[in-house]
Amino acid sequence: MKILVLNGSPKKDKSDTMHITRAFLDGMNEAENNDVHIIHITDKHIEYCAGCFSCMRNGGECIYNDDMKELLEEVLECDLLIFSYPLYCYGMPAPLKAFLDRTLPLSSMAMHKVGERYEHVGQADFSHLKYLMICGCGFPNSAHNFEPAAGQFKLCFPNNHTMITVPESPMFNAPEAREVTAPRLELVKKAGKQYAETDKIDEQLLAEICSPMIPEDVYAEIVNGTT
């Protein structure tokens, strides 16, 4: 399988969330040999979308000559597209959002009804793609934090999508927290292997991965320096 990972964290390899993503990829690679390419979005030159819709009217040609053309070509060539990022203001970091905005060349101005909503008709065939969101946040709880990011991901990629949202993710970069983070990464690794084999993650396993690693109040006390 050809896997493209878009790392939206400005911390690049040192990203808290990338610990989760690497564990997931390790699990996938246990099941089969995969061709994995990790791109740090902040390394790329991506202009902000001008909203001119030129690309949607002229066969996908954007007014900007930056790295997006090459990135979109790689997206269309992969089988699994992974968005790995920390939660910023309940959404994705600005550089990754700029990338997402610039995917307009894949669609045309024409619309058609799909289910209960209208969608733009594609100018490229990306029906083979599967989508995975791996998102970590610094809060101790998942509820009332990840919903905006998850809602956007579902709307952008209504088919073949899977989401992993992990609270307390700064702990993955804390060596002293290894006692609780190592078992959690093993669960993520198990999920990666399961996903490679079945295209799905067991709901109970996913719920365990997305739960707090330590009690919420204890985590908050540690962050606040009150322990």
C-alpha positions as CSV (number, residue, x, y, z in Angstrom):
1,M,0.0,0.0,0.0
2,K,1.2,3.5,-0.8
3,I,0.7,5.7,2.2
4,L,1.1,9.5,2.3
5,V,1.4,11.2,5.7
6,L,0.8,14.9,6.0
7,N,2.3,16.1,9.3
8,G,0.7,19.4,10.1
9,S,2.7,20.0,13.3
10,P,5.3,22.8,13.2
11,K,7.4,20.5,15.5
12,K,7.8,18.1,12.6
13,D,9.4,14.9,13.8
14,K,9.2,16.1,17.4
15,S,5.4,16.4,17.2
16,D,3.5,14.8,20.1
17,T,1.0,13.4,17.6
18,M,3.6,11.9,15.4
19,H,4.4,9.4,18.2
20,I,0.9,8.1,17.7
21,T,1.2,8.1,13.9
22,R,4.5,6.3,13.9
23,A,3.0,3.6,16.2
24,F,0.1,3.2,13.8
25,L,2.4,2.9,10.8
26,D,4.5,0.3,12.7
27,G,1.4,-1.8,13.1
28,M,0.5,-1.5,9.5
29,N,4.0,-2.5,8.5
30,E,3.7,-5.6,10.6
31,A,0.8,-6.8,8.5
32,E,2.3,-5.9,5.1
33,N,5.1,-4.0,3.5
34,N,4.0,-0.4,2.8
35,D,5.5,2.4,0.9
36,V,5.3,5.3,3.4
37,H,6.2,8.9,2.6
38,I,6.0,11.5,5.5
39,I,5.7,15.2,4.5
40,H,6.1,18.0,7.0
41,I,3.7,20.5,5.6
42,T,5.7,23.4,7.1
43,D,8.6,22.5,4.8
44,K,6.5,23.2,1.8
45,H,5.7,26.4,0.0
46,I,1.9,26.6,0.0
47,E,0.2,29.9,-0.8
48,Y,-3.2,30.7,0.7
49,C,-6.1,30.0,-1.6
50,A,-7.3,33.2,-3.3
51,G,-10.8,31.9,-3.7
52,C,-10.8,32.9,-7.4
53,F,-12.0,29.4,-8.5
54,S,-9.8,29.5,-11.6
55,C,-8.7,26.0,-10.9
56,M,-12.2,24.7,-10.8
57,R,-13.0,26.3,-14.2
58,N,-9.9,25.6,-16.2
59,G,-9.2,21.9,-15.6
60,G,-7.3,22.2,-12.3
61,E,-4.7,24.8,-13.1
62,C,-4.0,27.0,-10.1
63,I,-2.8,30.7,-10.4
64,Y,0.0,29.9,-8.0
65,N,3.3,28.2,-8.9
66,D,4.2,26.6,-5.6
67,D,4.5,23.1,-4.2
68,M,0.8,22.2,-4.3
69,K,0.8,20.8,-7.8
70,E,3.4,18.2,-6.8
71,L,1.6,17.5,-3.6
72,L,-1.7,16.9,-5.3
73,E,-0.1,14.6,-7.8
74,E,1.3,12.5,-4.9
75,V,-2.1,12.5,-3.1
76,L,-3.7,11.0,-6.2
77,E,-1.0,8.4,-6.4
78,C,-1.4,7.1,-2.8
79,D,-3.8,4.6,-1.4
80,L,-4.1,6.0,2.1
81,L,-3.9,9.7,3.0
82,I,-3.1,10.3,6.7
83,F,-3.6,13.7,8.2
84,S,-1.5,13.8,11.4
85,Y,-1.7,17.0,13.5
86,P,-2.2,18.5,16.9
87,L,-5.4,20.3,17.7
88,Y,-5.1,24.1,17.3
89,C,-8.1,26.1,18.3
90,Y,-10.3,23.0,17.9
91,G,-9.1,22.5,14.3
92,M,-6.0,21.8,12.3
93,P,-2.8,24.1,12.3
94,A,-2.9,26.9,9.7
95,P,-0.3,25.3,7.3
96,L,-2.3,22.1,7.0
97,K,-5.5,24.0,6.6
98,A,-3.8,26.0,3.7
99,F,-3.1,22.7,2.1
100,L,-6.7,21.5,2.5
101,D,-8.0,24.8,1.0
102,R,-5.7,24.3,-2.0
103,T,-7.2,20.9,-2.9
104,L,-9.9,22.8,-4.9
105,P,-8.2,21.9,-8.2
106,L,-9.4,18.3,-7.7
107,S,-13.0,19.5,-8.0
108,S,-15.0,21.5,-10.6
109,M,-17.6,24.2,-10.2
110,A,-20.4,21.7,-11.2
111,M,-22.4,20.2,-8.4
112,H,-24.4,17.0,-7.9
113,K,-26.5,15.7,-5.1
114,V,-25.1,12.9,-3.0
115,G,-27.4,11.6,-0.4
116,E,-28.8,14.7,1.4
117,R,-26.2,17.2,0.3
118,Y,-24.6,18.6,-2.8
119,E,-20.9,18.0,-3.6
120,H,-18.7,19.4,-6.3
121,V,-18.1,17.0,-9.3
122,G,-14.4,15.9,-9.3
123,Q,-11.9,16.8,-11.9
124,A,-9.7,13.9,-10.8
125,D,-10.4,10.3,-9.8
126,F,-9.7,9.9,-6.1
127,S,-12.4,7.2,-5.4
128,H,-9.6,4.7,-4.5
129,L,-8.4,6.8,-1.6
130,K,-8.8,6.0,2.1
131,Y,-8.5,8.8,4.7
132,L,-7.2,8.7,8.2
133,M,-7.1,11.5,10.7
134,I,-4.8,11.2,13.7
135,C,-5.1,14.1,16.1
136,G,-3.8,14.7,19.6
137,C,-4.6,17.5,22.0
138,G,-3.2,18.9,25.2
139,F,-6.5,18.7,27.1
140,P,-7.2,15.7,29.4
141,N,-10.5,14.9,27.8
142,S,-11.8,14.1,24.3
143,A,-15.4,15.4,24.7
144,H,-16.0,19.0,23.7
145,N,-12.6,19.3,22.1
146,F,-12.2,17.2,18.9
147,E,-15.8,17.6,17.6
148,P,-15.1,20.5,15.2
149,A,-12.0,18.8,13.7
150,A,-13.9,15.5,13.3
151,G,-16.9,17.2,11.8
152,Q,-14.7,19.0,9.2
153,F,-12.9,15.7,8.3
154,K,-16.2,13.9,7.8
155,L,-17.5,16.6,5.5
156,C,-14.3,16.8,3.5
157,F,-13.9,13.0,3.2
158,P,-17.4,11.5,3.6
159,N,-16.3,8.1,2.4
160,N,-13.6,5.7,3.6
161,H,-12.6,7.8,6.6
162,T,-11.2,6.7,10.0
163,M,-10.4,9.0,12.9
164,I,-8.1,8.6,16.0
165,T,-8.3,11.4,18.5
166,V,-6.1,11.2,21.6
167,P,-6.2,13.5,24.6
168,E,-3.2,14.2,26.9
169,S,-0.9,13.8,23.9
170,P,2.0,15.9,25.3
171,M,2.7,13.0,27.5
172,F,4.2,11.1,24.5
173,N,7.1,13.5,24.5
174,A,7.7,13.1,28.3
175,P,10.1,10.2,29.1
176,E,8.8,10.1,32.7
177,A,5.4,9.2,31.4
178,R,6.5,6.1,29.5
179,E,4.8,3.9,32.0
180,V,1.4,5.0,30.7
181,T,2.3,6.1,27.1
182,A,4.1,2.9,26.1
183,P,1.0,0.7,26.6
184,R,-1.1,3.2,24.7
185,L,1.2,3.2,21.8
186,E,1.1,-0.6,21.8
187,L,-2.7,-0.3,21.4
188,V,-2.2,2.1,18.5
189,K,0.2,-0.3,16.9
190,K,-2.4,-3.0,17.3
191,A,-5.0,-0.7,15.6
192,G,-2.6,-0.1,12.7
193,K,-2.2,-3.8,12.1
194,Q,-5.9,-4.3,12.3
195,Y,-6.6,-1.5,9.9
196,A,-4.0,-2.9,7.4
197,E,-5.7,-6.3,7.5
198,T,-9.4,-5.3,7.6
199,D,-9.6,-1.5,6.6
200,K,-11.3,-1.0,10.0
201,I,-10.5,-0.5,13.7
202,D,-12.5,-2.3,16.3
203,E,-14.8,0.2,18.1
204,Q,-13.8,-1.0,21.6
205,L,-10.1,-0.7,20.7
206,L,-10.6,2.7,19.2
207,A,-12.5,3.9,22.3
208,E,-9.6,2.7,24.5
209,I,-7.0,4.5,22.4
210,C,-9.0,7.7,22.5
211,S,-9.5,7.7,26.3
212,P,-7.4,9.6,28.8
213,M,-4.2,7.7,29.8
214,I,-4.3,9.0,33.4
215,P,-7.2,10.5,35.3
216,E,-8.2,13.9,33.9
217,D,-7.9,15.7,37.2
218,V,-4.4,14.3,37.8
219,Y,-3.3,15.3,34.3
220,A,-4.6,18.8,34.9
221,E,-2.8,19.1,38.2
222,I,0.5,18.1,36.5
223,V,0.0,20.6,33.7
224,N,-0.8,23.3,36.3
225,G,2.2,22.4,38.4
226,T,0.0,21.8,41.4
227,T,1.0,18.2,42.1
